[in-house]
Amino acid sequence: MKLAILVNEGPFTHQASDSAYRFAEAAIAKGHEIGRVFFYNDGVFNANKLSEPQTDDRNLVALWAELGQENGIDLVVCIAAALRRGIKEEILKEGFRISGLGQLVEAGIENDRLVVFGD
């Protein structure tokens, strides 16, 4: 099955990002394909290379980037949500890209399921 994921929450304020990451890992391990992960609302903070989690916390920014690169996953950050939160292209972690909501619509059309994490 080909899946798309929508992440609406940041890596430090809500469980949604961690749950989405673990879901993606498990889906890949079971042989499913993740076509795109779209980061929207506070989810755009998952792409911020300037974030520095505590040493005893998982670095979801790095984990998402690594998962995307290893599995050919398109990691898309919503431009409108990013700009409202001060996230610009130059502070994105390598492996992420900025684009518009059309990429979310396309993900819903081109994949078998769109799984949403966060409000």
VMD Tcl script that builds the backbone (N, CA, C; Angstrom):
set m [mol new atoms 357]
animate dup $m
set s [atomselect $m all]
$s set {name element resname resid chain x y z} {
  {N N MET 1 A 0.843 -1.178 0.000}
  {CA C MET 1 A 0.000 0.000 0.000}
  {C C MET 1 A 0.885 1.235 0.000}
  {N N LYS 2 A 0.473 2.228 -0.737}
  {CA C LYS 2 A 1.201 3.497 -0.798}
  {C C LYS 2 A 0.493 4.510 0.105}
  {N N LEU 3 A 1.253 5.085 1.041}
  {CA C LEU 3 A 0.685 5.965 2.052}
  {C C LEU 3 A 1.265 7.372 1.970}
  {N N ALA 4 A 0.448 8.333 2.358}
  {CA C ALA 4 A 0.905 9.705 2.578}
  {C C ALA 4 A 0.576 10.045 4.026}
  {N N ILE 5 A 1.392 10.907 4.605}
  {CA C ILE 5 A 1.214 11.279 6.014}
  {C C ILE 5 A 1.139 12.797 6.120}
  {N N LEU 6 A 0.206 13.269 6.944}
  {CA C LEU 6 A 0.075 14.693 7.262}
  {C C LEU 6 A 0.415 14.874 8.732}
  {N N VAL 7 A 1.414 15.721 9.013}
  {CA C VAL 7 A 1.840 15.993 10.391}
  {C C VAL 7 A 1.488 17.444 10.708}
  {N N ASN 8 A 0.613 17.631 11.695}
  {CA C ASN 8 A 0.122 18.970 12.048}
  {C C ASN 8 A 0.716 19.548 13.320}
  {N N GLU 9 A 1.571 18.802 14.010}
  {CA C GLU 9 A 2.107 19.257 15.290}
  {C C GLU 9 A 3.630 19.236 15.289}
  {N N GLY 10 A 4.223 20.095 16.106}
  {CA C GLY 10 A 5.666 20.192 16.203}
  {C C GLY 10 A 6.275 19.030 16.975}
  {N N PRO 11 A 7.588 18.907 16.924}
  {CA C PRO 11 A 8.255 17.768 17.556}
  {C C PRO 11 A 8.358 17.843 19.077}
  {N N PHE 12 A 8.109 19.001 19.676}
  {CA C PHE 12 A 8.336 19.145 21.115}
  {C C PHE 12 A 7.087 19.467 21.919}
  {N N THR 13 A 5.964 19.712 21.260}
  {CA C THR 13 A 4.776 20.153 21.975}
  {C C THR 13 A 3.649 19.138 21.983}
  {N N HIS 14 A 3.781 18.081 21.234}
  {CA C HIS 14 A 2.690 17.141 21.063}
  {C C HIS 14 A 3.260 15.795 20.645}
  {N N GLN 15 A 2.564 14.728 20.938}
  {CA C GLN 15 A 3.004 13.377 20.594}
  {C C GLN 15 A 2.829 13.061 19.108}
  {N N ALA 16 A 2.067 13.869 18.379}
  {CA C ALA 16 A 1.695 13.549 16.999}
  {C C ALA 16 A 2.893 13.314 16.081}
  {N N SER 17 A 3.912 14.134 16.174}
  {CA C SER 17 A 5.062 13.987 15.288}
  {C C SER 17 A 5.798 12.682 15.555}
  {N N ASP 18 A 5.992 12.357 16.815}
  {CA C ASP 18 A 6.655 11.112 17.175}
  {C C ASP 18 A 5.811 9.914 16.730}
  {N N SER 19 A 4.510 9.991 16.923}
  {CA C SER 19 A 3.619 8.909 16.490}
  {C C SER 19 A 3.648 8.743 14.978}
  {N N ALA 20 A 3.668 9.855 14.261}
  {CA C ALA 20 A 3.734 9.796 12.795}
  {C C ALA 20 A 5.037 9.160 12.338}
  {N N TYR 21 A 6.125 9.529 12.987}
  {CA C TYR 21 A 7.430 8.963 12.639}
  {C C TYR 21 A 7.446 7.456 12.890}
  {N N ARG 22 A 6.964 7.044 14.052}
  {CA C ARG 22 A 6.933 5.613 14.386}
  {C C ARG 22 A 6.002 4.849 13.441}
  {N N PHE 23 A 4.886 5.472 13.063}
  {CA C PHE 23 A 3.971 4.864 12.102}
  {C C PHE 23 A 4.672 4.657 10.757}
  {N N ALA 24 A 5.385 5.679 10.298}
  {CA C ALA 24 A 6.099 5.584 9.013}
  {C C ALA 24 A 7.147 4.473 9.061}
  {N N GLU 25 A 7.898 4.414 10.148}
  {CA C GLU 25 A 8.899 3.349 10.308}
  {C C GLU 25 A 8.253 1.969 10.245}
  {N N ALA 26 A 7.165 1.794 10.966}
  {CA C ALA 26 A 6.477 0.502 11.015}
  {C C ALA 26 A 5.883 0.141 9.653}
  {N N ALA 27 A 5.306 1.125 8.975}
  {CA C ALA 27 A 4.721 0.872 7.654}
  {C C ALA 27 A 5.793 0.417 6.664}
  {N N ILE 28 A 6.928 1.080 6.687}
  {CA C ILE 28 A 8.036 0.708 5.797}
  {C C ILE 28 A 8.534 -0.691 6.129}
  {N N ALA 29 A 8.652 -0.990 7.416}
  {CA C ALA 29 A 9.109 -2.312 7.849}
  {C C ALA 29 A 8.162 -3.417 7.388}
  {N N LYS 30 A 6.879 -3.089 7.250}
  {CA C LYS 30 A 5.881 -4.067 6.796}
  {C C LYS 30 A 5.763 -4.106 5.266}
  {N N GLY 31 A 6.597 -3.329 4.576}
  {CA C GLY 31 A 6.608 -3.372 3.115}
  {C C GLY 31 A 5.760 -2.331 2.414}
  {N N HIS 32 A 5.191 -1.407 3.177}
  {CA C HIS 32 A 4.404 -0.337 2.568}
  {C C HIS 32 A 5.333 0.785 2.099}
  {N N GLU 33 A 4.835 1.613 1.208}
  {CA C GLU 33 A 5.614 2.742 0.695}
  {C C GLU 33 A 5.016 4.042 1.229}
  {N N ILE 34 A 5.874 4.943 1.655}
  {CA C ILE 34 A 5.439 6.281 2.068}
  {C C ILE 34 A 5.788 7.213 0.906}
  {N N GLY 35 A 4.772 7.727 0.231}
  {CA C GLY 35 A 5.007 8.587 -0.923}
  {C C GLY 35 A 5.388 10.014 -0.543}
  {N N ARG 36 A 4.747 10.524 0.497}
  {CA C ARG 36 A 5.024 11.907 0.899}
  {C C ARG 36 A 4.621 12.103 2.356}
  {N N VAL 37 A 5.386 12.921 3.045}
  {CA C VAL 37 A 4.988 13.412 4.369}
  {C C VAL 37 A 4.852 14.920 4.212}
  {N N PHE 38 A 3.679 15.428 4.554}
  {CA C PHE 38 A 3.400 16.857 4.438}
  {C C PHE 38 A 3.322 17.433 5.847}
  {N N PHE 39 A 4.115 18.455 6.101}
  {CA C PHE 39 A 4.171 19.098 7.417}
  {C C PHE 39 A 3.393 20.411 7.339}
  {N N TYR 40 A 2.368 20.536 8.180}
  {CA C TYR 40 A 1.446 21.671 8.122}
  {C C TYR 40 A 1.252 22.230 9.531}
  {N N ASN 41 A 0.766 23.447 9.618}
  {CA C ASN 41 A 0.589 24.134 10.900}
  {C C ASN 41 A 1.890 24.060 11.698}
  {N N ASP 42 A 1.833 23.722 12.985}
  {CA C ASP 42 A 3.066 23.644 13.776}
  {C C ASP 42 A 3.955 22.478 13.369}
  {N N GLY 43 A 3.449 21.608 12.533}
  {CA C GLY 43 A 4.256 20.501 12.017}
  {C C GLY 43 A 5.474 20.961 11.245}
  {N N VAL 44 A 5.451 22.210 10.768}
  {CA C VAL 44 A 6.606 22.728 10.013}
  {C C VAL 44 A 7.863 22.794 10.878}
  {N N PHE 45 A 7.700 22.829 12.196}
  {CA C PHE 45 A 8.872 22.862 13.082}
  {C C PHE 45 A 9.684 21.567 13.022}
  {N N ASN 46 A 9.112 20.512 12.471}
  {CA C ASN 46 A 9.836 19.251 12.300}
  {C C ASN 46 A 10.960 19.363 11.279}
  {N N ALA 47 A 11.000 20.431 10.521}
  {CA C ALA 47 A 12.009 20.612 9.481}
  {C C ALA 47 A 13.078 21.634 9.854}
  {N N ASN 48 A 12.985 22.233 11.023}
  {CA C ASN 48 A 13.876 23.320 11.428}
  {C C ASN 48 A 15.233 22.785 11.895}
  {N N LYS 49 A 16.262 22.974 11.082}
  {CA C LYS 49 A 17.594 22.464 11.440}
  {C C LYS 49 A 18.219 23.207 12.614}
  {N N LEU 50 A 17.648 24.338 13.018}
  {CA C LEU 50 A 18.185 25.107 14.139}
  {C C LEU 50 A 17.713 24.592 15.498}
  {N N SER 51 A 16.741 23.687 15.496}
  {CA C SER 51 A 16.252 23.174 16.775}
  {C C SER 51 A 17.293 22.254 17.408}
  {N N GLU 52 A 17.397 22.337 18.720}
  {CA C GLU 52 A 18.360 21.525 19.466}
  {C C GLU 52 A 17.643 20.884 20.651}
  {N N PRO 53 A 17.185 19.659 20.474}
  {CA C PRO 53 A 16.501 19.001 21.594}
  {C C PRO 53 A 17.469 18.676 22.723}
  {N N GLN 54 A 16.928 18.439 23.891}
  {CA C GLN 54 A 17.742 18.043 25.035}
  {C C GLN 54 A 18.469 16.746 24.707}
  {N N THR 55 A 19.555 16.505 25.386}
  {CA C THR 55 A 20.356 15.318 25.089}
  {C C THR 55 A 19.606 14.020 25.366}
  {N N ASP 56 A 18.620 14.041 26.254}
  {CA C ASP 56 A 17.865 12.821 26.545}
  {C C ASP 56 A 16.586 12.709 25.722}
  {N N ASP 57 A 16.428 13.567 24.725}
  {CA C ASP 57 A 15.237 13.582 23.874}
  {C C ASP 57 A 15.607 13.158 22.461}
  {N N ARG 58 A 14.672 12.537 21.763}
  {CA C ARG 58 A 14.920 12.153 20.371}
  {C C ARG 58 A 14.942 13.386 19.482}
  {N N ASN 59 A 15.827 13.398 18.511}
  {CA C ASN 59 A 15.923 14.514 17.565}
  {C C ASN 59 A 15.066 14.177 16.353}
  {N N LEU 60 A 13.783 14.528 16.427}
  {CA C LEU 60 A 12.858 14.171 15.355}
  {C C LEU 60 A 13.184 14.848 14.038}
  {N N VAL 61 A 13.767 16.025 14.090}
  {CA C VAL 61 A 14.156 16.705 12.848}
  {C C VAL 61 A 15.157 15.829 12.092}
  {N N ALA 62 A 16.178 15.382 12.784}
  {CA C ALA 62 A 17.190 14.522 12.162}
  {C C ALA 62 A 16.609 13.170 11.772}
  {N N LEU 63 A 15.739 12.619 12.610}
  {CA C LEU 63 A 15.151 11.313 12.315}
  {C C LEU 63 A 14.271 11.358 11.069}
  {N N TRP 64 A 13.449 12.401 10.940}
  {CA C TRP 64 A 12.619 12.548 9.741}
  {C C TRP 64 A 13.491 12.679 8.495}
  {N N ALA 65 A 14.529 13.509 8.570}
  {CA C ALA 65 A 15.412 13.713 7.420}
  {C C ALA 65 A 16.076 12.406 7.010}
  {N N GLU 66 A 16.550 11.661 7.991}
  {CA C GLU 66 A 17.212 10.384 7.718}
  {C C GLU 66 A 16.240 9.374 7.101}
  {N N LEU 67 A 15.032 9.287 7.662}
  {CA C LEU 67 A 14.022 8.371 7.136}
  {C C LEU 67 A 13.672 8.723 5.692}
  {N N GLY 68 A 13.525 10.011 5.434}
  {CA C GLY 68 A 13.205 10.458 4.082}
  {C C GLY 68 A 14.294 10.111 3.091}
  {N N GLN 69 A 15.528 10.371 3.462}
  {CA C GLN 69 A 16.647 10.105 2.561}
  {C C GLN 69 A 16.843 8.621 2.323}
  {N N GLU 70 A 16.722 7.817 3.360}
  {CA C GLU 70 A 16.942 6.375 3.227}
  {C C GLU 70 A 15.849 5.671 2.433}
  {N N ASN 71 A 14.639 6.257 2.416}
  {CA C ASN 71 A 13.500 5.588 1.802}
  {C C ASN 71 A 12.882 6.357 0.639}
  {N N GLY 72 A 13.536 7.413 0.207}
  {CA C GLY 72 A 13.036 8.191 -0.930}
  {C C GLY 72 A 11.694 8.847 -0.675}
  {N N ILE 73 A 11.486 9.296 0.553}
  {CA C ILE 73 A 10.215 9.935 0.923}
  {C C ILE 73 A 10.311 11.434 0.660}
  {N N ASP 74 A 9.298 11.967 0.012}
  {CA C ASP 74 A 9.209 13.394 -0.257}
  {C C ASP 74 A 8.719 14.090 1.016}
  {N N LEU 75 A 9.590 14.866 1.654}
  {CA C LEU 75 A 9.258 15.582 2.890}
  {C C LEU 75 A 8.941 17.031 2.532}
  {N N VAL 76 A 7.669 17.387 2.577}
  {CA C VAL 76 A 7.212 18.700 2.108}
  {C C VAL 76 A 6.708 19.540 3.275}
  {N N VAL 77 A 7.182 20.773 3.345}
  {CA C VAL 77 A 6.798 21.738 4.375}
  {C C VAL 77 A 5.904 22.788 3.722}
  {N N CYS 78 A 4.739 23.027 4.295}
  {CA C CYS 78 A 3.805 24.020 3.751}
  {C C CYS 78 A 4.411 25.415 3.840}
  {N N ILE 79 A 4.468 26.100 2.716}
  {CA C ILE 79 A 5.108 27.418 2.669}
  {C C ILE 79 A 4.371 28.447 3.514}
  {N N ALA 80 A 3.051 28.469 3.450}
  {CA C ALA 80 A 2.290 29.476 4.204}
  {C C ALA 80 A 2.454 29.258 5.707}
  {N N ALA 81 A 2.326 28.010 6.155}
  {CA C ALA 81 A 2.484 27.712 7.583}
  {C C ALA 81 A 3.917 27.987 8.034}
  {N N ALA 82 A 4.884 27.678 7.180}
  {CA C ALA 82 A 6.287 27.894 7.523}
  {C C ALA 82 A 6.597 29.378 7.674}
  {N N LEU 83 A 6.195 30.182 6.711}
  {CA C LEU 83 A 6.496 31.613 6.765}
  {C C LEU 83 A 5.833 32.287 7.958}
  {N N ARG 84 A 4.621 31.844 8.325}
  {CA C ARG 84 A 3.952 32.410 9.511}
  {C C ARG 84 A 4.736 32.127 10.782}
  {N N ARG 85 A 5.559 31.072 10.748}
  {CA C ARG 85 A 6.316 30.671 11.934}
  {C C ARG 85 A 7.806 30.969 11.808}
  {N N GLY 86 A 8.170 31.749 10.805}
  {CA C GLY 86 A 9.563 32.157 10.638}
  {C C GLY 86 A 10.472 31.083 10.065}
  {N N ILE 87 A 9.896 30.053 9.475}
  {CA C ILE 87 A 10.674 28.973 8.871}
  {C C ILE 87 A 10.860 29.303 7.391}
  {N N LYS 88 A 12.106 29.471 6.999}
  {CA C LYS 88 A 12.423 29.769 5.599}
  {C C LYS 88 A 13.337 28.692 5.047}
  {N N GLU 89 A 13.457 28.665 3.758}
  {CA C GLU 89 A 14.247 27.637 3.058}
  {C C GLU 89 A 15.633 27.444 3.673}
  {N N GLU 90 A 16.280 28.542 4.042}
  {CA C GLU 90 A 17.666 28.449 4.526}
  {C C GLU 90 A 17.805 27.775 5.896}
  {N N ILE 91 A 16.711 27.606 6.627}
  {CA C ILE 91 A 16.838 26.910 7.918}
  {C C ILE 91 A 16.190 25.526 7.895}
  {N N LEU 92 A 15.846 25.042 6.705}
  {CA C LEU 92 A 15.321 23.684 6.609}
  {C C LEU 92 A 16.453 22.674 6.699}
  {N N LYS 93 A 16.206 21.612 7.398}
  {CA C LYS 93 A 17.145 20.493 7.446}
  {C C LYS 93 A 17.219 19.885 6.039}
  {N N GLU 94 A 18.402 19.449 5.647}
  {CA C GLU 94 A 18.570 18.821 4.334}
  {C C GLU 94 A 17.615 17.632 4.222}
  {N N GLY 95 A 16.953 17.528 3.095}
  {CA C GLY 95 A 15.989 16.461 2.860}
  {C C GLY 95 A 14.554 16.958 2.847}
  {N N PHE 96 A 14.314 18.140 3.422}
  {CA C PHE 96 A 12.989 18.755 3.406}
  {C C PHE 96 A 12.931 19.780 2.275}
  {N N ARG 97 A 11.725 20.058 1.802}
  {CA C ARG 97 A 11.538 21.125 0.816}
  {C C ARG 97 A 10.243 21.878 1.120}
  {N N ILE 98 A 10.200 23.125 0.707}
  {CA C ILE 98 A 9.018 23.959 0.911}
  {C C ILE 98 A 8.173 23.937 -0.357}
  {N N SER 99 A 6.869 23.830 -0.175}
  {CA C SER 99 A 5.940 23.897 -1.302}
  {C C SER 99 A 4.567 24.275 -0.769}
  {N N GLY 100 A 3.581 24.303 -1.641}
  {CA C GLY 100 A 2.246 24.746 -1.262}
  {C C GLY 100 A 1.292 23.607 -0.934}
  {N N LEU 101 A 0.075 23.986 -0.589}
  {CA C LEU 101 A -0.955 23.021 -0.215}
  {C C LEU 101 A -1.335 22.086 -1.363}
  {N N GLY 102 A -1.026 22.481 -2.576}
  {CA C GLY 102 A -1.290 21.600 -3.715}
  {C C GLY 102 A -0.588 20.265 -3.566}
  {N N GLN 103 A 0.560 20.268 -2.894}
  {CA C GLN 103 A 1.297 19.021 -2.666}
  {C C GLN 103 A 0.539 18.096 -1.713}
  {N N LEU 104 A -0.223 18.665 -0.791}
  {CA C LEU 104 A -1.054 17.866 0.106}
  {C C LEU 104 A -2.213 17.244 -0.678}
  {N N VAL 105 A -2.847 18.046 -1.507}
  {CA C VAL 105 A -3.944 17.540 -2.334}
  {C C VAL 105 A -3.436 16.418 -3.242}
  {N N GLU 106 A -2.301 16.653 -3.872}
  {CA C GLU 106 A -1.705 15.648 -4.751}
  {C C GLU 106 A -1.392 14.358 -3.985}
  {N N ALA 107 A -0.884 14.497 -2.767}
  {CA C ALA 107 A -0.577 13.320 -1.939}
  {C C ALA 107 A -1.841 12.512 -1.670}
  {N N GLY 108 A -2.946 13.195 -1.418}
  {CA C GLY 108 A -4.215 12.510 -1.183}
  {C C GLY 108 A -4.730 11.789 -2.405}
  {N N ILE 109 A -4.434 12.323 -3.566}
  {CA C ILE 109 A -4.893 11.716 -4.822}
  {C C ILE 109 A -3.990 10.556 -5.240}
  {N N GLU 110 A -2.689 10.726 -5.131}
  {CA C GLU 110 A -1.738 9.762 -5.677}
  {C C GLU 110 A -1.448 8.573 -4.758}
  {N N ASN 111 A -1.847 8.649 -3.505}
  {CA C ASN 111 A -1.575 7.570 -2.560}
  {C C ASN 111 A -2.869 6.876 -2.179}
  {N N ASP 112 A -2.734 5.636 -1.684}
  {CA C ASP 112 A -3.920 4.863 -1.311}
  {C C ASP 112 A -4.605 5.418 -0.063}
  {N N ARG 113 A -3.818 5.943 0.859}
  {CA C ARG 113 A -4.362 6.497 2.102}
  {C C ARG 113 A -3.563 7.747 2.499}
  {N N LEU 114 A -4.271 8.683 3.131}
  {CA C LEU 114 A -3.635 9.848 3.758}
  {C C LEU 114 A -3.913 9.729 5.243}
  {N N VAL 115 A -2.859 9.547 6.027}
  {CA C VAL 115 A -2.991 9.351 7.467}
  {C C VAL 115 A -2.600 10.653 8.153}
  {N N VAL 116 A -3.472 11.151 9.026}
  {CA C VAL 116 A -3.307 12.459 9.655}
  {C C VAL 116 A -2.896 12.283 11.123}
  {N N PHE 117 A -1.893 13.038 11.542}
  {CA C PHE 117 A -1.426 13.044 12.931}
  {C C PHE 117 A -1.492 14.469 13.458}
  {N N GLY 118 A -2.230 14.654 14.561}
  {CA C GLY 118 A -2.385 15.970 15.165}
  {C C GLY 118 A -3.647 16.660 14.689}
  {N N ASP 119 A -4.016 17.704 15.444}
  {CA C ASP 119 A -5.250 18.451 15.129}
  {C C ASP 119 A -5.092 19.313 13.909}
}
mol reanalyze $m
mol bondsrecalc $m
mol representation Tube
mol addrep $m
